[in-house]
Amino acid sequence: MDILSQILYDKTQDVGKKCEVPMKKLFLLMIALPILAGCATKPGVVSAGPDTYLVTRQAKTNFANLENLKAGALQEATEYCLSQNKNISVVNSSVSPPDIFGNLPRATVQFMCLEKTDTDSLSP
């Protein structure tokens, strides 16, 4: 092999090595992002109007028990109202099973925190 061919050959080998490292990093990033997203914290109680709030619990896998998610959301809602020395009144609750689009199971509770003297504060 002549010298010019050797130089060109070496340069093409260097290009392949330079692309190799970023591709590995890109691959690791693509693997790490969904894992890190799964470690997200629960959003907690969110205001939805005057004395009205939402709590959502989302599972970390598709194999979660929907009733346990709902119970956890109700427990968090109850504790929130009790911390304000108020009674809870559940306005609405729903559960969503996993779907083919990658959405994980979740439960949402919409509730109000009412004064303890309010006779309408008890949920039926």
HELIX and SHEET records of a PDB file:
HELIX    1   1 ILE A    3  ALA A   37  1                                  35    
HELIX    2   2 LEU A   66  SER A   83  1                                  18    
HELIX    3   3 THR A  119  SER A  121  5                                   3    
SHEET    1   A 4 VAL A  45  GLY A  49  0                                        
SHEET    2   A 4 THR A  52  GLN A  58 -1                                        
SHEET    3   A 4 ARG A 106  GLU A 115 -1                                        
SHEET    4   A 4 LYS A  86  SER A  96 -1                                        
END                                                                             
